[in-house]
Amino acid sequence: MLRGNAPATIDDKGRLKIPTVFRAEIEVTWGSDFYVTSVTGDSVLVYPLPVWHEIEQKLAKLPSMNAAKKKFLNRTNFYGQLTAMDKSGRILIPTMLRESARMTGEVAVLGNLSNLEIWNHERFIGSIKEDGFNETDMESLGLLGI
């Protein structure tokens, strides 16, 4: 399971060094190939390739004209790119996504159980403040048994 936050930096070439706290778990569980994408362009989603394949298999079972499927695929394909971790533990963030998500300098790398989500640090702090956690959120989690 990938959990927690590990501050990191995007280098001048647009590469992210996967934080050590996540790297060992990822390599042992899923390997070193990834699908790097986004749904909104505000953040970067890093899926170990086997995890992304599971998502694709679920999508393949949906009708081809399913509106949500098409919307999701359009966005994840637009921003998406296959990549592999180099020997130093770095992955390349695609240029278009790097610009859209403001992936420069300090970033927050968040563990989302089976994938990583990367945010521009300042943008993430603003997002948390703007979209507060409220009673409705707590009730929804309660209905899910959490």
OpenMM code with the backbone's topology and positions (N, CA, C; nanometers):
from openmm import Vec3, app, unit

residues = "MET LEU ARG GLY ASN ALA PRO ALA THR ILE ASP ASP LYS GLY ARG LEU LYS ILE PRO THR VAL PHE ARG ALA GLU ILE GLU VAL THR TRP GLY SER ASP PHE TYR VAL THR SER VAL THR GLY ASP SER VAL LEU VAL TYR PRO LEU PRO VAL TRP HIS GLU ILE GLU GLN LYS LEU ALA LYS LEU PRO SER MET ASN ALA ALA LYS LYS LYS PHE LEU ASN ARG THR ASN PHE TYR GLY GLN LEU THR ALA MET ASP LYS SER GLY ARG ILE LEU ILE PRO THR MET LEU ARG GLU SER ALA ARG MET THR GLY GLU VAL ALA VAL LEU GLY ASN LEU SER ASN LEU GLU ILE TRP ASN HIS GLU ARG PHE ILE GLY SER ILE LYS GLU ASP GLY PHE ASN GLU THR ASP MET GLU SER LEU GLY LEU LEU GLY ILE".split()
positions = [
    Vec3(0.0830, -0.1193, 0.0000),
    Vec3(0.0000, 0.0000, 0.0000),
    Vec3(0.0870, 0.1250, 0.0000),
    Vec3(0.0503, 0.2171, -0.0836),
    Vec3(0.1208, 0.3449, -0.0900),
    Vec3(0.0411, 0.4461, -0.0095),
    Vec3(0.1064, 0.5030, 0.0918),
    Vec3(0.0344, 0.5969, 0.1791),
    Vec3(0.1288, 0.7071, 0.2251),
    Vec3(0.0693, 0.8187, 0.2606),
    Vec3(0.1467, 0.9299, 0.3135),
    Vec3(0.1876, 1.0304, 0.2073),
    Vec3(0.2655, 1.1281, 0.2508),
    Vec3(0.3146, 1.2362, 0.1658),
    Vec3(0.4655, 1.2386, 0.1748),
    Vec3(0.5304, 1.2484, 0.0606),
    Vec3(0.6758, 1.2593, 0.0579),
    Vec3(0.7116, 1.3780, -0.0310),
    Vec3(0.7537, 1.4884, 0.0288),
    Vec3(0.7940, 1.6031, -0.0521),
    Vec3(0.9080, 1.5632, -0.1464),
    Vec3(0.9069, 1.6193, -0.2674),
    Vec3(1.0097, 1.5901, -0.3666),
    Vec3(1.0281, 1.7126, -0.4548),
    Vec3(1.1176, 1.7004, -0.5508),
    Vec3(1.1462, 1.8104, -0.6423),
    Vec3(1.1468, 1.7574, -0.7848),
    Vec3(1.0921, 1.8344, -0.8769),
    Vec3(1.1005, 1.8047, -1.0195),
    Vec3(1.2270, 1.8729, -1.0702),
    Vec3(1.3148, 1.7974, -1.1352),
    Vec3(1.4401, 1.8574, -1.1828),
    Vec3(1.4186, 1.9377, -1.3119),
    Vec3(1.5245, 2.0004, -1.3605),
    Vec3(1.5162, 2.0871, -1.4789),
    Vec3(1.4740, 2.0121, -1.6043),
    Vec3(1.4926, 1.8812, -1.6081),
    Vec3(1.4546, 1.8008, -1.7240),
    Vec3(1.3141, 1.7437, -1.7115),
    Vec3(1.2426, 1.7784, -1.6036),
    Vec3(1.1059, 1.7315, -1.5849),
    Vec3(1.0958, 1.5932, -1.5240),
    Vec3(1.1994, 1.5522, -1.4525),
    Vec3(1.1991, 1.4199, -1.3908),
    Vec3(1.1701, 1.4293, -1.2420),
    Vec3(1.0992, 1.3300, -1.1953),
    Vec3(1.0692, 1.3154, -1.0532),
    Vec3(1.1433, 1.1932, -1.0023),
    Vec3(1.2174, 1.2101, -0.8947),
    Vec3(1.2775, 1.0942, -0.8297),
    Vec3(1.1733, 1.0389, -0.7337),
    Vec3(1.1305, 0.9149, -0.7607),
    Vec3(1.0290, 0.8523, -0.6752),
    Vec3(1.0849, 0.8465, -0.5329),
    Vec3(1.0142, 0.9060, -0.4364),
    Vec3(1.0638, 0.9047, -0.2989),
    Vec3(1.0871, 0.7621, -0.2471),
    Vec3(1.1923, 0.7467, -0.1710),
    Vec3(1.2332, 0.6166, -0.1179),
    Vec3(1.1198, 0.5459, -0.0454),
    Vec3(1.0382, 0.6203, 0.0261),
    Vec3(0.9286, 0.5613, 0.1027),
    Vec3(0.8311, 0.4859, 0.0116),
    Vec3(0.8209, 0.5256, -0.1152),
    Vec3(0.7322, 0.4591, -0.2107),
    Vec3(0.8071, 0.3638, -0.3032),
    Vec3(0.9300, 0.3951, -0.3333),
    Vec3(1.0040, 0.3241, -0.4382),
    Vec3(1.0162, 0.1735, -0.4120),
    Vec3(1.0561, 0.1357, -0.2923),
    Vec3(1.0753, -0.0068, -0.2624),
    Vec3(0.9453, -0.0845, -0.2788),
    Vec3(0.8373, -0.0309, -0.2255),
    Vec3(0.7062, -0.0974, -0.2354),
    Vec3(0.6646, -0.1130, -0.3815),
    Vec3(0.6834, -0.0092, -0.4592),
    Vec3(0.6446, -0.0130, -0.6007),
    Vec3(0.7259, -0.1173, -0.6763),
    Vec3(0.8575, -0.1146, -0.6600),
    Vec3(0.9433, -0.2078, -0.7343),
    Vec3(0.9136, -0.3535, -0.6990),
    Vec3(0.8943, -0.3810, -0.5708),
    Vec3(0.8683, -0.5183, -0.5279),
    Vec3(0.7303, -0.5655, -0.5731),
    Vec3(0.6308, -0.4796, -0.5615),
    Vec3(0.4933, -0.5186, -0.5910),
    Vec3(0.4585, -0.5116, -0.7392),
    Vec3(0.5052, -0.4057, -0.8097),
    Vec3(0.4594, -0.3828, -0.9466),
    Vec3(0.5690, -0.3694, -1.0523),
    Vec3(0.6910, -0.3503, -1.0141),
    Vec3(0.7966, -0.3324, -1.1131),
    Vec3(0.8295, -0.1857, -1.1352),
    Vec3(0.8936, -0.1547, -1.2479),
    Vec3(0.9441, -0.0183, -1.2700),
    Vec3(0.8849, 0.0509, -1.3922),
    Vec3(0.7771, -0.0022, -1.4484),
    Vec3(0.7091, 0.0623, -1.5613),
    Vec3(0.5823, 0.1309, -1.5130),
    Vec3(0.5551, 0.2489, -1.5724),
    Vec3(0.4439, 0.3319, -1.5247),
    Vec3(0.3647, 0.3913, -1.6396),
    Vec3(0.2403, 0.4264, -1.6078),
    Vec3(0.1600, 0.5116, -1.6950),
    Vec3(0.1406, 0.6409, -1.6164),
    Vec3(0.1911, 0.7511, -1.6720),
    Vec3(0.1842, 0.8824, -1.6076),
    Vec3(0.0775, 0.9624, -1.6809),
    Vec3(-0.0214, 1.0128, -1.6083),
    Vec3(-0.1348, 1.0784, -1.6721),
    Vec3(-0.2031, 1.1757, -1.5770),
    Vec3(-0.3192, 1.2244, -1.6185),
    Vec3(-0.4037, 1.3099, -1.5358),
    Vec3(-0.5456, 1.3053, -1.5916),
    Vec3(-0.6401, 1.3368, -1.5084),
    Vec3(-0.7789, 1.3494, -1.5539),
    Vec3(-0.8140, 1.4964, -1.5720),
    Vec3(-0.7578, 1.5812, -1.4878),
    Vec3(-0.7917, 1.7239, -1.4903),
    Vec3(-0.6805, 1.8136, -1.5416),
    Vec3(-0.5583, 1.7636, -1.5397),
    Vec3(-0.4441, 1.8464, -1.5758),
    Vec3(-0.3908, 1.9279, -1.4595),
    Vec3(-0.4541, 1.9188, -1.3431),
    Vec3(-0.4104, 1.9930, -1.2244),
    Vec3(-0.3051, 1.9190, -1.1444),
    Vec3(-0.3043, 1.7879, -1.1543),
    Vec3(-0.2093, 1.7052, -1.0814),
    Vec3(-0.1648, 1.5922, -1.1729),
    Vec3(-0.0650, 1.5185, -1.1287),
    Vec3(-0.0109, 1.4075, -1.2064),
    Vec3(-0.0445, 1.2774, -1.1343),
    Vec3(-0.0957, 1.1816, -1.2091),
    Vec3(-0.1231, 1.0487, -1.1553),
    Vec3(-0.0189, 0.9531, -1.2101),
    Vec3(0.0466, 0.8806, -1.1211),
    Vec3(0.1496, 0.7848, -1.1601),
    Vec3(0.0991, 0.6459, -1.1223),
    Vec3(0.0647, 0.5683, -1.2244),
    Vec3(0.0143, 0.4330, -1.2029),
    Vec3(0.1220, 0.3315, -1.2371),
    Vec3(0.1555, 0.2408, -1.1452),
    Vec3(0.2374, 0.1272, -1.1869),
    Vec3(0.1633, 0.0592, -1.3030),
    Vec3(0.2363, 0.0181, -1.4050),
    Vec3(0.1707, -0.0329, -1.5253),
    Vec3(0.0728, -0.1467, -1.4990),
    Vec3(0.1025, -0.2429, -1.4096),
    Vec3(0.0021, -0.3469, -1.3825),
    Vec3(-0.1287, -0.2904, -1.3246),
    Vec3(-0.1205, -0.1854, -1.2451),
    Vec3(-0.2413, -0.1222, -1.1900),
    Vec3(-0.3196, -0.0559, -1.3029),
    Vec3(-0.2486, 0.0131, -1.3930),
    Vec3(-0.3165, 0.0772, -1.5056),
    Vec3(-0.3820, -0.0272, -1.5960),
    Vec3(-0.3167, -0.1415, -1.6154),
    Vec3(-0.3757, -0.2484, -1.6963),
    Vec3(-0.5080, -0.2965, -1.6355),
    Vec3(-0.5162, -0.3044, -1.5035),
    Vec3(-0.6419, -0.3433, -1.4382),
    Vec3(-0.7520, -0.2420, -1.4685),
    Vec3(-0.7187, -0.1145, -1.4664),
    Vec3(-0.8166, -0.0098, -1.4985),
    Vec3(-0.8617, -0.0245, -1.6434),
    Vec3(-0.7667, -0.0470, -1.7331),
    Vec3(-0.8015, -0.0635, -1.8751),
    Vec3(-0.8919, -0.1850, -1.8977),
    Vec3(-0.8670, -0.2933, -1.8252),
    Vec3(-0.9509, -0.4119, -1.8385),
    Vec3(-1.0948, -0.3828, -1.7955),
    Vec3(-1.1109, -0.3064, -1.6887),
    Vec3(-1.2454, -0.2684, -1.6445),
    Vec3(-1.3121, -0.1774, -1.7472),
    Vec3(-1.2365, -0.0848, -1.8021),
    Vec3(-1.2908, 0.0061, -1.9036),
    Vec3(-1.3294, -0.0688, -2.0299),
    Vec3(-1.2522, -0.1688, -2.0664),
    Vec3(-1.2788, -0.2450, -2.1885),
    Vec3(-1.4129, -0.3179, -2.1821),
    Vec3(-1.4594, -0.3470, -2.0624),
    Vec3(-1.5872, -0.4169, -2.0457),
    Vec3(-1.7079, -0.3244, -2.0618),
    Vec3(-1.6835, -0.1928, -2.0574),
    Vec3(-1.7923, -0.0969, -2.0726),
    Vec3(-1.8234, -0.0756, -2.2208),
    Vec3(-1.9480, -0.0379, -2.2518),
    Vec3(-1.9810, -0.0093, -2.3919),
    Vec3(-1.8917, 0.1017, -2.4472),
    Vec3(-1.8546, 0.0904, -2.5728),
    Vec3(-1.7635, 0.1879, -2.6330),
    Vec3(-1.8207, 0.3291, -2.6353),
    Vec3(-1.9514, 0.3429, -2.6328),
    Vec3(-2.0137, 0.4750, -2.6381),
    Vec3(-2.0491, 0.5301, -2.4992),
    Vec3(-2.0066, 0.4624, -2.3946),
    Vec3(-2.0307, 0.5112, -2.2588),
    Vec3(-1.9641, 0.6473, -2.2437),
    Vec3(-2.0430, 0.7482, -2.2099),
    Vec3(-1.9939, 0.8859, -2.2066),
    Vec3(-1.8822, 0.9062, -2.1033),
    Vec3(-1.8979, 0.8503, -1.9847),
    Vec3(-1.7957, 0.8675, -1.8814),
    Vec3(-1.6660, 0.7988, -1.9231),
    Vec3(-1.6772, 0.6816, -1.9850),
    Vec3(-1.5585, 0.6098, -2.0325),
    Vec3(-1.4842, 0.6929, -2.1360),
    Vec3(-1.5574, 0.7469, -2.2327),
    Vec3(-1.4944, 0.8268, -2.3378),
    Vec3(-1.4275, 0.9508, -2.2803),
    Vec3(-1.4947, 1.0161, -2.1870),
    Vec3(-1.4410, 1.1362, -2.1240),
    Vec3(-1.3118, 1.1043, -2.0473),
    Vec3(-1.3153, 0.9969, -1.9707),
    Vec3(-1.2000, 0.9540, -1.8939),
    Vec3(-1.0831, 0.9186, -1.9863),
    Vec3(-1.1093, 0.8379, -2.0886),
    Vec3(-1.0035, 0.7973, -2.1805),
    Vec3(-0.9475, 0.9150, -2.2595),
    Vec3(-1.0341, 1.0060, -2.3024),
    Vec3(-0.9852, 1.1238, -2.3749),
    Vec3(-0.8846, 1.2012, -2.2905),
    Vec3(-0.9168, 1.2206, -2.1662),
    Vec3(-0.8295, 1.2986, -2.0786),
    Vec3(-0.7023, 1.2228, -2.0410),
    Vec3(-0.7174, 1.0967, -2.0017),
    Vec3(-0.5991, 1.0212, -1.9604),
    Vec3(-0.5075, 0.9910, -2.0791),
    Vec3(-0.5622, 0.9787, -2.1983),
    Vec3(-0.4778, 0.9603, -2.3166),
    Vec3(-0.4109, 1.0912, -2.3571),
    Vec3(-0.4831, 1.2015, -2.3478),
    Vec3(-0.4278, 1.3318, -2.3832),
    Vec3(-0.3050, 1.3635, -2.2988),
    Vec3(-0.3157, 1.3426, -2.1690),
    Vec3(-0.2061, 1.3722, -2.0773),
    Vec3(-0.1090, 1.2552, -2.0588),
    Vec3(-0.1473, 1.1355, -2.1006),
    Vec3(-0.0747, 1.0155, -2.0632),
    Vec3(0.0461, 0.9792, -2.1461),
    Vec3(0.1355, 0.9070, -2.0799),
    Vec3(0.2563, 0.8570, -2.1453),
    Vec3(0.3119, 0.7413, -2.0642),
    Vec3(0.3565, 0.6366, -2.1345),
    Vec3(0.4261, 0.5269, -2.0691),
    Vec3(0.5670, 0.5720, -2.0365),
    Vec3(0.6180, 0.5291, -1.9228),
    Vec3(0.7548, 0.5614, -1.8851),
    Vec3(0.8089, 0.4509, -1.7955),
    Vec3(0.9380, 0.4489, -1.7829),
    Vec3(1.0038, 0.3515, -1.6940),
    Vec3(1.0948, 0.4274, -1.5987),
    Vec3(1.1074, 0.3738, -1.4794),
    Vec3(1.1956, 0.4332, -1.3808),
    Vec3(1.3405, 0.4019, -1.4204),
    Vec3(1.4250, 0.5031, -1.4166),
    Vec3(1.5659, 0.4806, -1.4489),
    Vec3(1.6395, 0.4236, -1.3271),
    Vec3(1.7683, 0.3977, -1.3412),
    Vec3(1.8455, 0.3361, -1.2335),
    Vec3(1.8538, 0.4235, -1.1089),
    Vec3(1.8316, 0.5544, -1.1269),
    Vec3(1.8343, 0.6471, -1.0127),
    Vec3(1.6969, 0.6638, -0.9489),
    Vec3(1.5962, 0.5908, -1.0002),
    Vec3(1.4613, 0.5990, -0.9442),
    Vec3(1.3799, 0.7157, -0.9957),
    Vec3(1.4174, 0.7704, -1.1128),
    Vec3(1.3470, 0.8862, -1.1677),
    Vec3(1.2531, 0.8451, -1.2800),
    Vec3(1.1430, 0.9192, -1.2901),
    Vec3(1.0512, 0.9043, -1.4034),
    Vec3(1.0310, 1.0420, -1.4667),
    Vec3(1.0043, 1.0424, -1.5959),
    Vec3(0.9820, 1.1662, -1.6687),
    Vec3(0.8337, 1.2010, -1.6675),
    Vec3(0.8022, 1.3257, -1.6336),
    Vec3(0.6652, 1.3764, -1.6411),
    Vec3(0.6497, 1.4364, -1.7819),
    Vec3(0.5505, 1.3934, -1.8608),
    Vec3(0.5345, 1.4462, -1.9961),
    Vec3(0.5254, 1.5996, -1.9971),
    Vec3(0.5842, 1.6606, -2.0972),
    Vec3(0.5931, 1.8065, -2.1052),
    Vec3(0.4582, 1.8746, -2.0915),
    Vec3(0.3591, 1.8307, -2.1679),
    Vec3(0.2274, 1.8947, -2.1639),
    Vec3(0.1670, 1.8883, -2.0240),
    Vec3(0.1787, 1.7748, -1.9604),
    Vec3(0.1246, 1.7573, -1.8254),
    Vec3(0.2068, 1.8365, -1.7244),
    Vec3(0.3364, 1.8379, -1.7429),
    Vec3(0.4238, 1.9136, -1.6528),
    Vec3(0.3850, 2.0612, -1.6535),
    Vec3(0.3559, 2.1150, -1.7721),
    Vec3(0.3157, 2.2554, -1.7826),
    Vec3(0.1778, 2.2783, -1.7240),
    Vec3(0.0836, 2.1913, -1.7575),
    Vec3(-0.0540, 2.2055, -1.7106),
    Vec3(-0.0640, 2.1985, -1.5584),
    Vec3(0.0098, 2.1047, -1.4983),
    Vec3(0.0026, 2.0824, -1.3540),
    Vec3(0.1059, 2.1654, -1.2765),
    Vec3(0.1788, 2.2494, -1.3475),
    Vec3(0.2827, 2.3329, -1.2856),
    Vec3(0.3840, 2.2498, -1.2068),
    Vec3(0.4345, 2.1479, -1.2728),
    Vec3(0.5306, 2.0572, -1.2102),
    Vec3(0.6720, 2.1127, -1.2217),
    Vec3(0.7006, 2.2087, -1.1380),
    Vec3(0.8352, 2.2635, -1.1275),
    Vec3(0.8674, 2.2801, -0.9802),
    Vec3(0.9918, 2.2624, -0.9473),
    Vec3(1.0331, 2.2833, -0.8090),
    Vec3(0.9722, 2.1820, -0.7140),
    Vec3(0.9306, 2.2315, -0.5978),
    Vec3(0.8810, 2.1430, -0.4923),
    Vec3(0.7406, 2.0917, -0.5222),
    Vec3(0.7238, 1.9625, -0.5003),
    Vec3(0.5953, 1.8968, -0.5222),
    Vec3(0.5629, 1.8076, -0.4027),
    Vec3(0.4359, 1.7762, -0.3884),
    Vec3(0.3893, 1.6808, -0.2882),
    Vec3(0.3586, 1.5503, -0.3603),
    Vec3(0.4209, 1.4420, -0.3168),
    Vec3(0.3962, 1.3097, -0.3742),
    Vec3(0.3127, 1.2327, -0.2727),
    Vec3(0.1888, 1.2057, -0.3095),
    Vec3(0.0932, 1.1430, -0.2182),
    Vec3(0.0689, 0.9978, -0.2566),
    Vec3(0.0708, 0.9097, -0.1576),
    Vec3(0.0373, 0.7703, -0.1814),
    Vec3(-0.1132, 0.7528, -0.1818),
    Vec3(-0.1653, 0.6954, -0.2898),
    Vec3(-0.3096, 0.6701, -0.3017),
    Vec3(-0.3359, 0.5197, -0.3111),
    Vec3(-0.2809, 0.4461, -0.2178),
    Vec3(-0.2951, 0.3014, -0.2058),
    Vec3(-0.2215, 0.2256, -0.3162),
    Vec3(-0.2640, 0.2405, -0.4438),
    Vec3(-0.1974, 0.1660, -0.5512),
    Vec3(-0.1422, 0.2572, -0.6610),
    Vec3(-0.1441, 0.3852, -0.6402),
    Vec3(-0.0838, 0.4795, -0.7340),
    Vec3(-0.0360, 0.6019, -0.6569),
    Vec3(0.0389, 0.6872, -0.7250),
    Vec3(0.0866, 0.8111, -0.6648),
    Vec3(0.0164, 0.9290, -0.7301),
    Vec3(-0.0075, 1.0324, -0.6526),
    Vec3(-0.0619, 1.1570, -0.7064),
    Vec3(0.0372, 1.2669, -0.6702),
    Vec3(0.0748, 1.3454, -0.7700),
    Vec3(0.1757, 1.4485, -0.7505),
    Vec3(0.1129, 1.5845, -0.7768),
    Vec3(0.1354, 1.6746, -0.6837),
    Vec3(0.0806, 1.8094, -0.6923),
    Vec3(0.1918, 1.9122, -0.6773),
    Vec3(0.1797, 2.0221, -0.7478),
    Vec3(0.2586, 2.1400, -0.7171),
    Vec3(0.2244, 2.1723, -0.5723),
    Vec3(0.3260, 2.1911, -0.4891),
    Vec3(0.3030, 2.2073, -0.3453),
    Vec3(0.2045, 2.3205, -0.3143),
    Vec3(0.2251, 2.4367, -0.3704),
    Vec3(0.1374, 2.5513, -0.3431),
    Vec3(-0.0039, 2.5262, -0.3929),
    Vec3(-0.0167, 2.4667, -0.5116),
    Vec3(-0.1487, 2.4375, -0.5679),
    Vec3(-0.2238, 2.3392, -0.4786),
    Vec3(-0.1527, 2.2411, -0.4228),
    Vec3(-0.2176, 2.1422, -0.3379),
    Vec3(-0.2692, 2.2042, -0.2092),
    Vec3(-0.1885, 2.2880, -0.1464),
    Vec3(-0.2323, 2.3561, -0.0241),
    Vec3(-0.3578, 2.4383, -0.0532),
    Vec3(-0.3595, 2.5086, -0.1641),
    Vec3(-0.4775, 2.5863, -0.2038),
    Vec3(-0.5990, 2.4976, -0.2272),
    Vec3(-0.5774, 2.3819, -0.2896),
    Vec3(-0.6865, 2.2879, -0.3169),
    Vec3(-0.7477, 2.2343, -0.1880),
    Vec3(-0.6625, 2.2026, -0.0916),
    Vec3(-0.7124, 2.1524, 0.0375),
    Vec3(-0.7966, 2.2594, 0.1069),
    Vec3(-0.7484, 2.3822, 0.1046),
    Vec3(-0.8217, 2.4906, 0.1708),
    Vec3(-0.9542, 2.5196, 0.0994),
    Vec3(-0.9517, 2.5131, -0.0329),
    Vec3(-1.0705, 2.5457, -0.1123),
    Vec3(-1.1791, 2.4392, -0.1006),
    Vec3(-1.1372, 2.3133, -0.0962),
    Vec3(-1.2321, 2.2021, -0.0934),
    Vec3(-1.2219, 2.1318, 0.0414),
    Vec3(-1.2784, 2.1936, 0.1435),
    Vec3(-1.2689, 2.1418, 0.2796),
    Vec3(-1.3374, 2.0077, 0.2976),
    Vec3(-1.2961, 1.9365, 0.4010),
    Vec3(-1.3546, 1.8076, 0.4373),
    Vec3(-1.4694, 1.8363, 0.5330),
    Vec3(-1.5907, 1.7929, 0.4975),
    Vec3(-1.7075, 1.8323, 0.5760),
    Vec3(-1.7885, 1.7117, 0.6241),
    Vec3(-1.9011, 1.7413, 0.6870),
    Vec3(-1.9885, 1.6364, 0.7416),
    Vec3(-2.0403, 1.5426, 0.6334),
    Vec3(-2.0727, 1.5945, 0.5168),
    Vec3(-2.1212, 1.5109, 0.4070),
    Vec3(-2.0140, 1.4094, 0.3673),
    Vec3(-1.8891, 1.4555, 0.3644),
    Vec3(-1.7787, 1.3643, 0.3338),
    Vec3(-1.7694, 1.2547, 0.4395),
    Vec3(-1.7805, 1.2924, 0.5659),
    Vec3(-1.7753, 1.1950, 0.6748),
    Vec3(-1.8896, 1.0941, 0.6648),
    Vec3(-2.0089, 1.1429, 0.6339),
    Vec3(-2.1249, 1.0531, 0.6196),
    Vec3(-2.1046, 0.9560, 0.5039),
    Vec3(-2.0516, 1.0055, 0.3920),
    Vec3(-2.0268, 0.9177, 0.2759),
    Vec3(-1.9285, 0.8067, 0.3112),
    Vec3(-1.8234, 0.8413, 0.3840),
    Vec3(-1.7272, 0.7401, 0.4264),
    Vec3(-1.7898, 0.6419, 0.5247),
    Vec3(-1.8749, 0.6931, 0.6122),
    Vec3(-1.9447, 0.6071, 0.7072),
    Vec3(-2.0313, 0.5036, 0.6362),
    Vec3(-2.0987, 0.5461, 0.5287),
    Vec3(-2.1824, 0.4532, 0.4499),
    Vec3(-2.0983, 0.3455, 0.3823),
    Vec3(-1.9726, 0.3758, 0.3592),
    Vec3(-1.8818, 0.2774, 0.2993),
    Vec3(-1.8129, 0.1916, 0.4043),
    Vec3(-1.8453, 0.2167, 0.5314),
    Vec3(-1.7901, 0.1376, 0.6393),
    Vec3(-1.6543, 0.1852, 0.6874),
    Vec3(-1.6226, 0.3091, 0.6604),
    Vec3(-1.4932, 0.3644, 0.7015),
    Vec3(-1.5126, 0.4644, 0.8148),
] * unit.nanometer
topology = app.Topology()
chain = topology.addChain("A")
for resn in residues:
    res = topology.addResidue(resn, chain)
    for name in ("N", "CA", "C"):
        topology.addAtom(name, app.Element.getBySymbol(name[0]), res)
